[in-house]
Amino acid sequence: MFETMALILGGGKGTRLYPLTKDRSKPAVPIGGKYRLIDIPVSNCLNSAINCIYIVTQFNSASLNKHINQAYRFDNFHEGFIDILAAEQSNESSDWYQGTADAVRKNLKHLLSFPQMEHVFILSGDQIYTMDYRTMMDFHVKNGCDMTLAVIPVVEKETAGFGIMKLDGYRVTDFIEKPKDAAARAGYANINLVKQYFPTINPQKEYLASMGIYLFSREALIKILDNDKPDFGKDLIPMAIKQMNVGGFLFDGYWEDVGTIESFIKANIDFASDNPSFNFYESKVYTNSRFLPGSRVSDCHAEETLLSDGIIIEKGNKIKKSVIGVRSIIGKNVTIEGSVVMGADWYELPEHKNYNRKHQILDIGIGDNTIIKNAIIDKNARIGKNCRILNEKGTKEFSGPTYNIVDGIVIVHKNAILPDGTVI
């Protein structure tokens, strides 16, 4: 069972997802009301019969470690594992990870400690998709590849955010990382090749982009890391194309890189739509079993809304195109639209609420008559009555002690307190 292993990269500081990454690593960011980003690649692995998994991280790893330990417990008779590999000083290096390849290089010893290991998947921890990695493995073995890249078609305006490649049959012949202008990506468009594999695809998707999902044969991984180059995309893939048999495995399913606040809220709202691009009801995604009670809704008008476990919603609420996370407490006559409410990590007991009253502290949750639109409310937030979280002034960017505005989206911080009557 140790012939194929997976190494999931937890990313760096996650600055583009700040302040959601203020107190947690990027893979630990909640999505879909009850899941974490890390649950997606882990579930894909388990559903692909890969149950020897390392997760590499170096920033704010405590909440991720806690989630992994609570969610993925193999019994004593199971040889699989899911372990966190946090950045550490060693005799070989005292530095932080310098890039994706450097993170794998510094943890290669853990993979090589299994002599029967033949293949390694290198996966990203901040993407949403469903893939049976066995199909990619079949492609890899059939074509005798040393390295295989998962590939997805994209439109021209998206190329600046991806590694773009050329294919000759199954083989990758050229690769450029994140071309910034038309001159840099000249010659990479190939709609005829894309249509060959995806006959009904949008004709504007004429470029082939790397999904950041790599499959290596053991010896190829050792060889490609035998240097000090920090990144796969910028440094090692172009080098591998010249020295090895590198294949391009084309993927035609839904895939979203949620590396920004805008893409994060977009993906979550899509989960709640009538016809979601990524459907939790069809994709088998695992997470922590919290044993929460069913949600209690007194009187609420909800449209295209995803309600999670253990929610309490009072009378007169209007919720539209939103995700309401676990243990959310929502008062009376509240309006929520186009937003993600992450919920809470615990319920406040009567004695906690009595303490709140004595010390003039707001309860966790959203107070009566509050309006929230185009916003993300992080966990354990205490939002008072009659608040208006709308970004009424249309501010594009703002950083404050209790909330930020990123690309016009308001993000209320984890554990933040917004007093009664707050207007944003």
N, C-alpha and C positions, 0 to 999 in steps of 0.2 A: 504493500500500500504506500510505501515511501518512494515509489518510482517517479511520481509527479508531485511537486510541491508548489506552493504559491507564496509570493512575497508581495504584500500590499503596502504601497508607499503612502504614508500618512501626510505627506506634504510638509511645507515649511510653516511659517508663522500664520499663513492664511490671511494675509493683509487685505486681500480683496473682499473677504467675507467679514471683515471687522465691522461692527463689534460682536458679531456672533462668535468670533474666535477669541474674544477678549479673555475668557476664562476656560476655554476648552480647545482641544485640537480640532482641526478641520473635519476629520472623519467622525468626530463625536457630535457634530452639529445635528440637531433633531430635524427630521423631515416627515412629511406625511402624517403628522399628528402623533404617531407612536413609535416611529423608527428613528434610527440614526443613519447617517450617510454610510458608515462602515458596514451596515447590515446588507447593503446591495452587493458589493464584491464578495463578502463572506458567504452570502446565500447562493450566489452564482457558483462559487467553489463547491459548496456542499451539495448543491443540486447536480454538479458535474462529477461527483464522486471524488473530489479532491478535499481531503480532510486533514492535511498537514499544512498549516497556514501560519506564516509569520506576518505580523503587522509592524511596520517600521514607523516610528514617530520620534519627535524630539522637543515639541513644544506643548505645554499644558496637557500632559498625557494622563493625568489622574482620573478625569471623568471617563476617558476612553478605556482605560484599564479596568475601571469599575464596571463599565457596561459589558465589556468582553467577558469578564469573570462571572457576571450575573447571567448573561444571555447564553453563553456557549460552554456548557459543562458536559464533557464526555464522561461516561461512567468508567469504573475501574477496569472493565473488560474491553475497553475500546482503545486502540493504539493511536488514534488521531489526536491532534492538538491544535489550539489556536493561541499563540503566544505573542505578547508585545515585546518588541525589541526597541527600547528607548536608546537614544544616543548616549554613548558612554566613553569615558577616557580609557585608553588602553596603552600598552607598551608601544603599539604601532602608531597611534594617533591620539592627540588630545583636542582635536578640532571638532566643531559642529559639522554636520553633513554639508558639503559644498554644492550638492546637486543630486539629481536622481541616481546617476550612475555611482556617485561617491557613496550614497546611502546603501546601495546594494553591495558595493565593494567592501565596505567596512563591516558588513554582516555576512559576507560570503562564507566565513568559517562555520557559521551555524548551518548553512545548507550543505556544505561539504562534509559535515560530521555524519551524514547519512550516505554511506558508500553505495547503496543501491539506488540512489537518486539518479534518474536519467534525464528529466526535463523539469524546467522551472518556469512558471508563469510570473511575470512582473506586472502588477496591476495598480491602478490608481484608486485612491480611497475617496474621491470626490466626484464620482460619475454615477449616473442613473441609467440603467439598461438591464436587459435580461439576455444572457448568452449561455448556451451550453458549451463550455470550453472543450468538450470532447470533439465537437465538430472542427474546431480550430486545430486540435491535436491531430485528427485524422488528416487534415490538409497538410500539416507540418511533416508528418511521417510519410505520407504518399509522395510528396515532392522532394523528400530527402533534404529538407531545409535545416540549416544550422540555427537560423533565427527567423521567426515569423512575426509580422506586424499585423494587427487588426486594423482594417481600413474602412473608412466610411466616406461616401460622397458628400461634398459641401459646395455651397455657392461661392462665387469669387470674393464677396465682401467678408466671408468668414476665414479666408485663408491666412490672414495676418495672425490668427490665434492658434494655428496648427502647424505641424510638420506636413509638408505637401510632397507627394512622390509621383514618380512615373513607374508604370508597370509594363513589362514585356511578357505576355502570358501570365504565369503565376508569379514571376520574379520581379522584385523591386530593382530598378536599374539606376534610379537617381532620387535624391532626397534633399529638400531644403527646409530648414526650420523657420517657421513664422515669417514668410516673405512680406515685407512691409509695403512694397509698391509693385506696379505692373511689370516693371523691368525685371525685378527679381523673380517673379513667378512666370515669366514668359516661357512658353513651350510646355508648361505643365498641364494645361487644360486638355482634356481628351474626352469629349462627350460621347464619341463613338464607342470607346472602350467601356465607359460607364453604362451606356445603354445595352451593351452586350451582356452585362451581368444583371442589370436592372432595367428591363425593357419599358416599364411604365413610370420611370423616375422623372421628376421635374427636370426638364432640359437645362435649367440654370445650374444644376448641381454637376458641374463638369470637371471638378477637381477632386482628387483622392487625398484624404487627410488621415494621418495617423491618429488612432483613438487612445494612444498611450497604453495599449495592452500588448505586451510582448511575450513571446514564448521562445525559450532558449533550450537547446540541447546542452547537456552538462559541460562538455569540453568547449563548446562555443562561448558559453558564459564565462568560463575561466579565462579564455583567450582574450575576449573583448574587454575584460576588466583589468588586463595586465598592463596598466598605465595609470596615469594620474588625472585623466580627463574627467571633468565633473558631471557632465550631462549625457544622457542617451541621445536626445534629439539633436542637439547642436554639435556634439562631438563624436559619439560612438557609432550611431547608425550610418552616417556617411562613410565612415571608415569600414564598417562591417560590409557594406554593399560592395566595396572593392575587394574584400578579402574572403568573403563567405557567400554561401547560397542563402540569400534573404528572400523570403516569400511574403506576399501581400494577401492576407485573407480578408475578402470583402464581406462586410456585414451590412445587412439591409433592414435591421430593426431600429427601434427607437433608441436613441443615445443622447444624453444631455450632460455636458460638463457644467456642474453647478459651482463654478469657481468665483462667481460674483454675486452681489446682492440682487441684482436685476434678474440673473438667470435662476437664482434660488427661489425667489418669490414666484417667478413665472412657472417654474416646474411644479411647485406646491399647489398653485391655483389650478394648474392643469390636472393634477391628481383628482380634484374635486369636480371636474367637468363631467357632463353627461357621457362623453366619449373620450376618456383620458388616453393620452399617448402611451403612458405607462400605467398599467392597471394592476393595483395591488390585489385585486380580486382574482386575477389570472396568474400573475407572477408570484412564485412561492418565495416570499421574503420572511426570514426569521428575525426575531428580536427578543428582548427581555420579556418574560412572562410576569406581569405585575400583579395578576390576580385582583384586578380592580372590579368594582361593581359596574352594572350597566349604567348608561347615561340616563339622567332624569331631565326631561324637558317639560316645563309647565305649560307654556304657550309661546310658540315660536314659529315665525314664517322663515323657512330656509330654502334657498335655491342654490343648486350646484355647490353644495357644502359637504365637507368631510368631517364627521363628528367622531371623535375617538372615545376611548373607554373612560368611565368614571367622571363624566362631565355633569355639571348642574347648571341648567339654564332657566332663569326665572321668566315671568310673564312679559309679553309685549315686545319680544326681541325680533329684529329683522337681520338675517344673516344671508349674505349673497357672495358667491364665488370666493369662499374662504375655507381655511383649514383650522379646526379647533382641536387643540392638542389635549393630551391626557390630563385629567384632574382640573380642567378649566372651570372656574366659577364665574358666571356672568350674571350680573344683576338685572333689574327690570328696565324695560324700554331702551335697550341698548341696540345700536345699529353698527354692524360690522360688514364691510364690503371690500373685496379684493385684498384680503389680509390673511396673515398667518398668526394665530395665537398659539403659542407653544405649550401653555398650560403651566403645571406646577410639579415639583418633585415630591410634594407631600400634601396631605390635608391638614388644615389647622383645626385642632380639637377645640371644644368649648373653653377649656382653660386657657388656650392660646389666645382665643378671641377676647376673653375677659381681660387678659394682660394687655392686649392691643387697646381696648377701651380705656383702661386706666392710664395708659401712657400715650394716648392719642396717636396710635399707629393704625394705618389702614390695613384691612384684611387683604390677603392675597386674592387677586382676581380683578374683575372689571366692575366698577360701580355703576349705579343706576344712571340712566339718561346720557350715557357716554356714546360718542360717535367715533368710530375708527374706520378709516379708509386708506387703502394703499400703504399698509404698515405691517411691520413684524413686531409682535410683542413677545419678547423672550421670556424664559421661564421665571416663575415666582414674582413676576411684576405685580406691584400694588398700585392700581389705577383708581383714582377717586371718582366721585359722582360728577356728572355734568362736564366731563372733559371732552375736548374736541381735538382728536389726533388726525388731522387732515392735511397737514402742510398747506395751510390756507394761503400763505404768501408765495408758494411755488418755489421755495428754496431748493437749490440743487445739491448743495453740500453744506453740512454743518456738523460740528463735533462738540458735544456737551457732556456734563457729568451723568445725566440720566438717559439721554437719547442722542442718536446721531441721525443725520439725513444723508443718504447716499443715492445719487442719481434720482433725487426727488422722493425716495422711499424713506419713510420714518422707521427707525429701529429703536424701540424702547429696550434698554439694557436689561440683562438678567438681574433680578433682585432690585430693580429700580422702583422708586416711589414717585408717583405723580399726584400731587394733592388735588382735592376737589377743585373743579373749575379750570384746570390746566388747559391752555390752548396752544397747540403746535401747528 
